[in-house]
């Protein structure tokens, strides 16, 4: 494949060398387009040596009338990857500010576009950056989410460009590049071609137009599970509560397509427990398996004020009522469906996996929930374990089935997702 690699002015520009080496090693041609600021962080000579091609930066490299054609690059490329992508470049892409060769190439690009942001944590979290990214996603750009860690400012938070290996894996998997081993592994996986439902993130239960009852769930664990399923070739239906996070793998909004393709994720965005219940019960009818990872509110106000409730002169008393029990509803659907199968139809039986976040008597509560909701197994994590639970990039789990309890050490949520999906595939 022909790949245009855009490099912008970020300290993470040095990682572009590793991206080039991985792509070239996989048999792809790489043409670098770098912004003037990018050349302050890495030299064109280094990049040219790695790609065996001259690096393009300016519209006019000579004073003899010759010029670089961004239109030709847009026709030549099979994909465009911008890594690192600064907040400035993301803003220019979103609003069509074509003041350098990289942006004009993007605007002329006929092929899929991917970008790997890199910036300080406050810049990443700023509403303008998030709105620009949302615009680009709506236009079909795949955003490879940055990781959390120490940044150039020596602050710690989200904004650090994802590692080259993961960027290249996301790119090549999305393009179904035959030279990438992840696609061969996906074809051989028991999840290949399987439709799987995942719920992730929190739910918000409205009190009035500006207030809600919620929880601390970030959606990281559920998104990691969706990505792992997609890597193994599944068609993933992700019902996602209110969180700004999105998968690094290719994904589409539920309004854009009828169904996800193999190795892709379709997101159905919801806010409340009732909305999540409606989406999950609808989608589970066409899915073989479901993993219920969302932190669903157990209670919701029985009345929602139409106007903002004023503080002065009011004692706010809320009357809460139970929300729909999604796990129980899907457990009943699973039982009804499986009971209707013939005795030799084990390969078609529906599967259901749940999560339990406990603070005490963890195993007892997890086993009771598994039986009560008709789950095949349950993933237990405890707030007693440091580094586990809401908002962390790590988790520590115990997988509980009817016969076994398997405890795992503290790991990244990406690695935890692999352990959970490994267990699921044994049931398939």
C-alpha angles and dihedrals in degrees: 000000000000112000128187109209114201117201123192137186104290134119085240089070089098088069089064088078090063091046090054093048092051093048095046091047088054089056102259130133116236127200115189121215111185132186120233089252090051090062089062089066103038131015124242089227091065092047093046091052090055097045098034086226133101112261116243119219111138133046090233118035096170135035093231098090097266119128141178115257114221088186092059091050090052090054095043097052128088089191141001122217122186109197120189099023113187125208088253094054092045089053092049091049092050094050102033097245098166101189099131140038094257095057094045088051090051092049090051095045117125094180131074115288126217128183134191110202122217123184145112118297096252092049090050092049095045112116092233091057093047092047091050091050091048090053092050092048090052088054092053102264113144112225115206099207119235121244130239120252144095112333133204088266088058088242117126121232146085118320105077111126113253116258117273094245092057093043092053091044091053092047098047095041089052091051092044090234107191092213093063114093093212090071093051089050090049091054091053095046121106085232093061108124093359118134111226131183122215130182119201144166131029131302123231119216110201123233096175134335092292106028135063145167111246145145140234099263113135097188092237096127095048093046090050089053092049091050092049092050091049091049088057092053101262126146100237126206106193116191101197128192123212107307131126091225120105133181120272088218119083110286139170135203115254090242092059102060141018095233139355120258122235109290093019136105127225115199124211106191117212136168112195135045089248091055091047090049092052094048095044096048090047095050098041089066089071099034128087095209139020132197114196105205100147121115096232119192112246094207137036132186111269090220130035117206114234092214132041110278109239120228097217114088096002134108101199111221118176125201109205129199129191119274122228111285103238097183093050092048093051091044089057091047089051093050093048093047096045093045089057094056124096118258093255096049098094091130090065100045117124118244129208129194125186139188130228123196107191138175100196140010085020102173094044093051092044093052092047091051092048092054095041094052098038095241124169089219138342131223111223125200127170131211085219089074114085112235094021130105133030124016097357122123087220135060139187115209144177117206108216122195130165092270106027147035116206117188120199129197123247109291140161113279089245090060092042089055089056091053092051095047090046087058092046092053091056087064093050 
